[in-house]
Amino acid sequence: MSKRDAPAARRNRKPILAVLERWLVEPARVLEIACGTGQHAVHFAEHLPHVTWQPTDREASSLESTRLWALEAGLPNLEAPKELDVLETRWPVEEADAIFNANMIHIAPWSVAEGLFRGAGRVLGSSGLLFLYGPFRVGGRHTSASNEAFDLDLRRRDERWGVRDLERVVEEAGRQGLGLVEENGMPANNKLLVFRRE
């Protein structure tokens, strides 16, 4: 296992950070779910020194890559990565001020999105935030030809995967007491949604 590099993470980290900086102005504990390579964790912890960043993932290769990125960065506010599966009823982190998740719910069965929101409902306190990044369909339609092609490719790989309908995501979040408070356009026809615990 080794440190992995995701070009997409390098491309989207600055616009994502611009949104996080507006919302995470006070000291906070942020739980990152599906940290992937670990590049987001390092970048956000470096630029948000008042925030304690806790990366997690269910894949051993992602945990190891994140550990190596974190070791190289040596940031005091970046916690060691922990194993977390959103489908488990108990998470290794029981309280957080905010949750960040990027590029997970479309590359997984819908039950994973449900697990994410259920867990967020348990872990986030009053006014806690959930940041959700990825591609979405709006009004039952793709927002670009590239997203439509991506969706077809995902469904060919696994029929349970696919770009999710924004309205269904918002509805599912609402069932767990999370209301959509902001929708941000991002590069490559993605969105960063901000939900708040009601």
N, C-alpha and C positions, 0 to 999 in steps of 0.2 A: 504494500500500500504506500501511496505517496501523496504529496501535495498536488491537488488538481487545479486547473485554471479554466474558468468559464468566460469566454469573450463576452457573452451577454451580461454577466455580472459586472464586468468592467464598464460596459456601455451604459447600463441603467443605474449604476450606483449614485451618480451625482444628482439626477433628477429625483430619485427616491429620497436621497438625503435632504434635498431642499424642502420636501414635504415634512419629513420627520423633524427637521429643525423648527418648523413652525408650531408643531404640536408638542414636542418634547422639550419644553423650555425649563422645567423644574427637574431636580434630581428624581430619577425613576429607575425601576427595575424592568427591563424589557426581556421577554421570552421570545426567542426566535425559533420557530418551528420549521423543520426541513431546511437546515442551514446549508445543505449542499456542499459546495467546495470550501466554504468558510470565508470567502472573499467579502461578502456583504458584512458579516460579523466584524471583521477587522476594520473595514472602512468606516462603518457607522460608529463603532466604539472609539476609533481614533478621532473622529470629528464631533462626537458627543461625549466629551470627557465627564460630564456630570451624570451620565447614564451608565448603569451597570447592565451589560449585555450578556445574556445567557443563551448561547446557541445550543440547539438540540437537533437530532435526526434519528431515524430508525435504522439507517444503513451504516454498517461498520466502516465502509470506505469513506463515507462523508464525514463521519466522526473523526477518522484519522486525518483526512485532509484538513479539516478545520483545526484540529489540534496542532498540526504542523504550521499552518498559517499563523495561529495564535502564538505559538512558541517563537516564531520569527519576529512577530510584532512586539511582543513583550509589553502589552498594555495592561495596566493595573485594573481597569474596569471591564476587562473581557474575561468572563468566567470560562473554566474548562468545559468543553462540550459534554452533554449528557444524552443518553439514549432516551428517546421519547417516541412512542407510537400513539397517534391521536385516537386510535380505536380502543386503547386501554382506558378503563374507568378511573384509574389513578395515575396521575402524571408525576414525574419526579420533582416538578416545581409546582407548588400548591398555591402560590400567590404571585401576582405580577401586576404592575401598573399598566403595562401595554404588551401586546403580542404582535409580532411581525411574521408574516408568512408570504413567501414569493414562489410562484410557479409550482404549486403543488396540486390544487384541486382539479386541474384539467388533465393531469398525468396520473390519475388515480380514480378508482370507483367513486361514485357519488357518496357512498357511506363514509369516505374519508373527509369530505366537506362537512357532513353532518357531525362527525366526530370532532372536527376542529371547532365548530361552533358550540357544541355541547361542552367541550373542555374550556373554551373561552368563557362560557357562562359560569363555570365553576371557579376559574382561576382569577378572573378580573374582578376587582372591587368596583364600588360605585364610581361612575364616570371613567372607568378603565377603557383603554383604546385598543382596537384591533385594526392593524394595517394589513390589507390583503391586495397583493400585486399579481397581475397576470392578464391574459386576454379574456374578453367576455363578449358574448352576443348581446345585442340590445334590441328589444322589441322583436325577438325571434330571428334577427338577422345578424350576419357577421358584419363587422365594421370595416373590413377590408378583404380584398381577394386573397392576400397572403394568410390572413387568419382562417379563411375558409379552407384553403389548401392544407394548412396546419391541422385543422380540425379533422379533415378527411384522413390525413396521415395517422393521427392519434387513434381514430376509430378503427383503422385497418390493423394497427398494432394490438389494440385491445378494445373490443366493442363497448366496454364499460367506461372508457376514457372519452374525453372530448371537451371542447371549449364550452364553458357553462353559460347559461342564460343569466344575465345580471339580475333580472327580476326574481328568478328562483333563488339565487344566492341571498338577495336582500330579504326575501321572505323567510328563508331558513334561519338567517341570523336573527331576525325578529322573534322567532320562536324561542330563542335563548336570551331574549332581553337585550339584544344588540341592535341599535338603530343606525342606519346610514346617515352620516353627517357631512360627508364630502366625497366627491368623485373627481379624481385628477387624471387628465390625459397624460400618457407617458410615451416614450419612444417606441417604435415598432408596433404601433397600434395596441398597446397595452394600457391598463388603467391601474391606478392605486386608489383603492377604496378605503375610507376611514369610517369605522364603526365605533360607537360609544356605548358603554354599558349603561342601560337606563335604570 
